[in-house]
């Protein structure tokens, strides 16, 4: 499955960027957000015990650890193995009144608005050397504080648009009138301390807020940052979070950021594995975090394999074979003929492309094929 590789080596490699998609790490100040960020990102940021010690967001490109890619690399023994990546943004800690300028104030809001999904870190550990901005540890209260600040900002955005559409209503614009009706539903929702992601409206009605990039409309993953002793089973604080979110479909991860930080300092893979085994963990929690963030952004991977390179390519769910080809190179999409496709499980079970052909496990897919997570693709093209 190497045709695209030879092509790429003879041309200017201009990978089409479908990314620009970012997960933002948010939370109350002093929850361990930056420590967690440093565990997953090659870009290291300064962590501090002081509230509001940072006034800018940190951005890092994070490798998505995928056991399937590791298995393919083990089978092919290529010169290079290249994982999929996701952008993570570490946003300064929030506090009550952030939407009105408290703490780092409104500075964080544009950063959150520009993200596509949120990782909400909750402090679920006691530490007398790390003061909580509200005087005590209560992750549910902290979660409500952040939600409220984002809801207040979303309410402001909706009210401004109601005023704009109200002016159009006076000219007899019927669509503007319906838009105001929908926006008032959002307004009531926010005034009842609810987030936009929970409102039940048709996609047709939701189009009236698309241009607002509502902060509380973004999908969210909750991370309970715990102490080392609670890394496997959690603690009373994580139980509080689970109870508070029991009626939602939100994913909750339990991660000990300080422990994960210690693991990343170990250069030897065997030492890291031994450390994890001693702690009762099967893999670093940050690996699960990155995979969950990848899924939260509605992304998936397909693979290309060969002696020069085994690679995971990032695409959005629902992309067609030509669109996936375009992620490798725009010319592959423009000149797309067909895709030779093998399912990951078939490839691993049978051991090679030729074996898959002999067993009828290689299929030819056309322009309407929707690429599935884990597909192995070889793109045939002509330009």
C-alpha positions as CSV (number, residue, x, y, z in Angstrom):
1,X,0.0,0.0,0.0
2,X,2.7,2.4,-1.1
3,X,1.6,4.2,-4.2
4,X,0.9,7.5,-2.4
5,X,4.3,7.4,-0.7
6,X,6.3,7.4,-3.9
7,X,4.1,10.1,-5.3
8,X,4.6,12.2,-2.1
9,X,8.4,11.9,-2.3
10,X,8.4,13.3,-5.9
11,X,6.2,16.3,-5.2
12,X,5.9,19.2,-2.7
13,X,4.1,17.5,0.1
14,X,1.1,19.8,0.9
15,X,-1.1,17.9,3.3
16,X,-4.6,19.3,3.4
17,X,-5.3,20.5,6.9
18,X,-8.7,19.4,8.2
19,X,-7.4,20.0,11.6
20,X,-7.3,23.4,13.1
21,X,-9.6,21.5,15.5
22,X,-8.7,22.1,19.1
23,X,-9.6,20.7,22.5
24,X,-9.4,23.4,25.2
25,X,-8.5,22.4,28.8
26,X,-10.6,24.5,31.2
27,X,-11.3,24.6,34.9
28,X,-11.0,26.6,38.1
29,X,-7.5,27.9,38.8
30,X,-5.2,25.5,40.7
31,X,-6.8,22.2,39.5
32,X,-3.7,20.8,37.8
33,X,-4.7,21.8,34.3
34,X,-1.2,22.8,33.2
35,X,0.4,19.7,34.8
36,X,-2.0,17.6,32.8
37,X,-1.2,19.6,29.7
38,X,2.5,19.0,30.2
39,X,1.9,15.2,30.4
40,X,0.4,15.0,27.0
41,X,2.1,17.8,25.1
42,X,5.7,18.1,23.7
43,X,5.3,21.8,24.5
44,X,5.9,22.4,28.2
45,X,4.2,25.2,30.1
46,X,5.1,26.5,33.5
47,X,2.9,25.3,36.3
48,X,2.4,27.3,39.5
49,X,0.9,27.0,42.9
50,X,-0.4,30.6,42.7
51,X,-3.8,31.5,41.3
52,X,-3.9,33.5,38.1
53,X,-0.2,33.2,37.6
54,X,-0.7,32.8,33.9
55,X,-2.4,35.3,31.6
56,X,-2.1,33.4,28.3
57,X,-3.1,30.0,26.9
58,X,-0.6,27.3,26.0
59,X,-1.0,25.3,22.9
60,X,0.5,21.9,22.1
61,X,0.3,19.2,19.4
62,X,-0.3,15.9,21.0
63,X,0.3,12.4,19.6
64,X,-2.7,10.1,19.7
65,X,-1.4,6.8,21.2
66,X,-3.2,4.1,19.2
67,X,-2.5,0.4,20.0
68,X,-3.5,-0.4,16.4
69,X,-0.7,1.7,15.0
70,X,1.8,0.1,17.3
71,X,0.6,-3.4,16.1
72,X,0.9,-2.4,12.4
73,X,4.4,-1.0,13.1
74,X,5.4,-4.2,14.8
75,X,4.2,-6.2,11.8
76,X,5.8,-4.0,9.1
77,X,8.9,-2.7,10.9
78,X,9.0,0.5,8.8
79,X,11.6,3.2,8.7
80,X,9.1,5.6,10.3
81,X,5.9,5.3,12.4
82,X,3.8,8.5,12.4
83,X,0.8,8.8,14.8
84,X,-2.3,10.9,14.4
85,X,-2.3,14.2,16.3
86,X,-4.7,16.5,18.1
87,X,-4.2,20.1,19.2
88,X,-4.7,20.8,22.9
89,X,-5.1,24.3,24.4
90,X,-4.4,24.9,28.1
91,X,-6.5,27.9,29.0
92,X,-5.8,30.0,32.2
93,X,-7.8,29.1,35.3
94,X,-11.2,30.6,35.8
95,X,-13.0,31.9,38.9
96,X,-16.3,33.4,39.9
97,X,-16.8,36.6,37.9
98,X,-14.4,35.7,35.1
99,X,-17.1,36.7,32.5
100,X,-17.1,40.1,34.1
101,X,-13.3,40.6,34.3
102,X,-12.3,38.8,37.5
103,X,-9.1,36.8,37.6
104,X,-7.7,36.8,34.1
105,X,-11.1,38.2,33.0
106,X,-12.4,38.0,29.5
107,X,-9.1,37.1,28.0
108,X,-9.8,33.4,28.1
109,X,-13.2,33.7,26.4
110,X,-12.0,34.1,22.8
111,X,-9.6,31.1,23.3
112,X,-12.5,29.0,24.5
113,X,-14.7,30.2,21.7
114,X,-12.2,29.1,19.2
115,X,-12.0,25.5,20.5
116,X,-14.2,22.7,19.2
117,X,-14.5,20.7,22.4
118,X,-13.6,21.1,26.1
119,X,-11.7,19.1,28.6
120,X,-13.0,20.3,32.0
121,X,-10.5,19.5,34.8
122,X,-11.9,19.2,38.3
123,X,-9.8,19.2,41.4
124,X,-10.5,16.0,43.3
125,X,-7.5,16.0,45.7
126,X,-6.5,17.6,49.0
127,X,-3.2,19.5,49.3
128,X,-2.6,21.9,52.1
129,X,0.3,23.4,50.0
130,X,-2.0,24.2,47.1
131,X,-4.7,26.6,48.2
132,X,-8.1,26.4,46.6
133,X,-9.3,29.8,45.4
134,X,-12.7,29.2,47.2
135,X,-11.1,27.9,50.4
136,X,-12.2,24.2,50.1
137,X,-12.2,21.3,47.7
138,X,-15.6,20.8,46.1
139,X,-15.5,19.7,42.4
140,X,-19.2,19.9,41.9
141,X,-19.2,23.6,43.1
142,X,-16.2,24.2,40.8
143,X,-18.0,22.7,37.9
144,X,-21.1,24.8,38.5
145,X,-18.9,27.9,38.8
146,X,-17.3,27.4,35.4
147,X,-20.6,26.5,33.8
148,X,-22.2,29.6,35.2
149,X,-19.5,31.9,33.8
150,X,-19.8,30.4,30.3
151,X,-23.6,30.6,30.5
152,X,-23.4,34.3,31.4
153,X,-21.2,34.9,28.4
154,X,-23.5,32.9,26.1
155,X,-26.5,34.9,27.5
156,X,-24.8,38.1,26.5
157,X,-24.2,36.8,23.0
158,X,-27.8,35.7,22.6
159,X,-29.2,39.0,23.9
160,X,-27.1,41.0,21.4
161,X,-28.3,38.9,18.5
162,X,-31.9,39.3,19.7
163,X,-31.4,43.1,19.4
164,X,-30.0,42.8,15.9
165,X,-32.8,40.5,14.7
166,X,-35.4,42.7,16.4
167,X,-34.4,45.6,14.1
168,X,-35.0,43.3,11.1
169,X,-38.4,42.2,12.5
170,X,-39.5,45.8,12.2
171,X,-39.0,45.6,8.4
172,X,-41.3,42.6,8.2
173,X,-38.7,39.9,8.0
174,X,-40.5,36.7,9.0
175,X,-37.3,34.7,9.3
176,X,-36.0,37.2,11.8
177,X,-39.1,36.9,13.9
178,X,-38.7,33.1,14.1
179,X,-35.0,33.6,14.9
180,X,-36.0,35.9,17.8
181,X,-38.4,33.2,19.1
182,X,-35.6,30.6,19.0
183,X,-33.1,32.9,20.7
184,X,-35.6,33.7,23.4
185,X,-35.7,29.9,24.1
186,X,-31.9,30.0,24.5
187,X,-32.2,33.1,26.7
188,X,-34.7,31.3,29.0
189,X,-32.4,28.3,29.1
190,X,-29.4,30.3,30.2
191,X,-31.4,32.2,32.8
192,X,-32.3,28.8,34.2
193,X,-28.6,28.0,34.6
194,X,-28.6,25.5,31.8
195,X,-26.0,25.0,29.1
196,X,-26.7,25.2,25.4
197,X,-25.7,21.6,24.7
198,X,-28.7,20.4,26.7
199,X,-31.4,22.3,24.8
200,X,-33.8,20.2,22.7
201,X,-34.4,22.0,19.3
202,X,-34.3,20.9,15.7
203,X,-31.1,21.4,13.7
204,X,-33.1,23.9,11.6
205,X,-33.7,26.0,14.7
206,X,-30.2,25.7,16.0
207,X,-28.9,27.4,12.9
208,X,-29.8,30.7,14.5
209,X,-27.0,30.4,17.0
210,X,-24.3,28.8,14.7
211,X,-22.6,32.2,14.2
212,X,-22.4,32.7,18.0
213,X,-20.0,29.8,18.7
214,X,-21.8,29.4,22.1
215,X,-19.3,28.3,24.8
216,X,-21.7,25.9,26.5
217,X,-22.6,24.3,23.2
218,X,-19.3,22.6,22.9
219,X,-19.0,18.9,23.8
220,X,-17.2,18.4,27.1
221,X,-15.1,15.6,28.7
222,X,-14.7,15.8,32.5
223,X,-11.3,14.8,34.1
224,X,-11.2,14.2,37.8
225,X,-7.6,15.1,38.8
226,X,-6.9,12.9,41.9
227,X,-4.0,12.1,44.2
228,X,-1.8,9.1,43.6
229,X,-3.7,6.9,46.0
230,X,-6.9,7.4,44.1
231,X,-5.5,6.9,40.6
232,X,-7.2,3.5,40.1
233,X,-10.5,3.7,42.0
234,X,-11.1,7.3,42.6
235,X,-12.2,8.8,45.9
236,X,-15.1,10.7,47.6
237,X,-14.7,13.7,45.3
238,X,-14.9,11.6,42.1
239,X,-18.1,10.0,43.5
240,X,-19.5,13.5,43.9
241,X,-18.8,14.2,40.3
242,X,-20.3,11.0,39.1
243,X,-23.5,11.7,41.1
244,X,-23.8,15.2,39.7
245,X,-23.4,14.0,36.1
246,X,-25.4,10.8,36.3
247,X,-28.2,12.1,34.1
248,X,-25.9,13.3,31.4
249,X,-24.0,11.3,28.7
250,X,-20.7,13.1,29.5
251,X,-17.6,10.9,29.8
252,X,-15.7,11.1,33.1
253,X,-12.0,10.1,33.4
254,X,-10.0,9.7,36.6
255,X,-6.4,10.8,36.2
256,X,-3.6,11.5,38.7
257,X,-1.8,14.3,36.9
258,X,1.2,14.5,39.3
259,X,1.6,10.7,39.0
260,X,1.4,10.9,35.2
261,X,4.0,13.7,35.3
262,X,6.4,11.3,37.1
263,X,5.7,8.6,34.5
264,X,6.6,10.9,31.6
265,X,10.0,11.7,33.3
266,X,11.0,8.0,32.8
267,X,12.9,7.5,29.6
268,X,12.9,3.7,29.6
269,X,9.7,2.0,28.4
270,X,10.2,-0.9,30.7
271,X,10.6,1.4,33.7
272,X,7.3,3.2,32.7
273,X,5.5,-0.2,32.4
274,X,6.9,-1.3,35.8
275,X,5.8,1.9,37.4
276,X,2.3,1.5,35.9
277,X,2.0,-2.1,37.0
278,X,3.0,-1.1,40.6
279,X,0.2,1.4,40.6
280,X,-2.3,-1.0,39.2
281,X,-2.7,0.8,35.9
282,X,-2.7,-0.8,32.5
283,X,-1.6,2.3,30.6
284,X,-1.0,6.0,31.4
285,X,-4.3,7.8,32.0
286,X,-3.2,10.6,29.6
287,X,-3.3,8.1,26.7
288,X,-7.0,7.5,27.5
289,X,-7.5,11.3,27.7
290,X,-6.0,11.9,24.3
291,X,-8.0,9.2,22.7
292,X,-11.2,10.5,24.3
293,X,-10.3,14.1,23.1
294,X,-9.8,12.7,19.6
295,X,-13.3,11.1,19.7
296,X,-14.8,14.2,21.3
297,X,-13.7,16.2,18.2
298,X,-15.5,13.7,16.0
299,X,-12.3,12.4,14.5
300,X,-11.1,9.0,13.5
301,X,-8.1,7.5,11.9
302,X,-7.3,5.4,8.8
303,X,-3.9,3.8,8.1
304,X,-1.4,3.5,5.4
305,X,1.3,0.8,5.7
306,X,4.6,0.0,4.0
307,X,8.3,-0.6,4.6
308,X,9.1,3.2,4.5
309,X,6.2,4.4,6.7
310,X,3.3,3.3,8.8
311,X,1.0,6.2,9.4
312,X,-2.3,7.1,11.1
313,X,-4.2,9.8,9.2
314,X,-6.8,12.0,10.8
315,X,-10.2,12.5,9.3
316,X,-13.6,13.6,10.4
317,X,-16.3,10.9,10.9
318,X,-18.3,10.6,7.7
319,X,-15.6,11.5,5.2
320,X,-15.7,9.8,1.8
321,X,-12.7,8.0,0.3
322,X,-11.8,10.9,-1.9
323,X,-11.9,13.3,1.0
324,X,-9.7,11.0,3.0
325,X,-7.3,10.8,0.1
326,X,-7.2,14.6,0.1
327,X,-5.8,14.5,3.7
328,X,-2.8,12.7,2.3
329,X,-2.5,15.1,-0.7
330,X,-4.9,17.3,-2.6
331,X,-3.9,15.7,-5.9
332,X,-5.0,12.3,-4.6
333,X,-8.5,13.7,-4.1
334,X,-8.5,15.5,-7.4
335,X,-7.4,12.5,-9.4
336,X,-9.2,9.8,-7.2
337,X,-10.0,6.6,-9.1
338,X,-10.7,4.1,-6.3
339,X,-9.4,3.0,-2.9
340,X,-8.2,-0.4,-2.1
341,X,-9.4,-1.1,1.4
342,X,-8.6,-3.7,4.1
343,X,-10.1,-3.8,7.5
344,X,-7.6,-3.6,10.3
345,X,-8.7,-6.8,12.0
346,X,-8.4,-8.7,8.7
347,X,-4.9,-7.4,8.1
348,X,-3.7,-8.3,11.6
349,X,-5.3,-11.7,11.4
350,X,-4.0,-12.6,8.0
351,X,-0.7,-10.9,8.3
352,X,-0.2,-9.2,4.9
353,X,-1.8,-7.5,2.0
354,X,-1.3,-10.5,-0.3
355,X,-2.9,-12.8,2.2
356,X,-5.9,-10.5,2.4
357,X,-6.2,-10.5,-1.4
358,X,-6.2,-14.3,-1.5
359,X,-8.9,-14.5,1.2
360,X,-11.1,-11.9,-0.5
361,X,-10.6,-9.4,2.3
362,X,-9.4,-6.5,0.0
363,X,-12.2,-4.6,-1.5
364,X,-12.3,-1.8,-4.2
365,X,-14.2,1.2,-3.0
366,X,-15.4,4.1,-5.1
367,X,-16.1,7.8,-4.5
368,X,-19.2,7.2,-2.3
369,X,-17.4,5.0,0.2
370,X,-17.5,6.3,3.8
371,X,-14.2,5.6,5.4
372,X,-14.4,3.7,8.7
373,X,-12.2,4.0,11.7
374,X,-9.2,1.7,11.3
375,X,-9.4,1.1,7.6
376,X,-6.2,0.5,5.7
377,X,-6.3,2.3,2.4
378,X,-4.3,2.4,-0.8
379,X,-5.4,5.2,-3.0
380,X,-5.4,4.8,-6.8
381,X,-5.4,8.1,-8.7
382,X,-4.5,9.8,-12.0
383,X,-3.6,13.5,-12.4
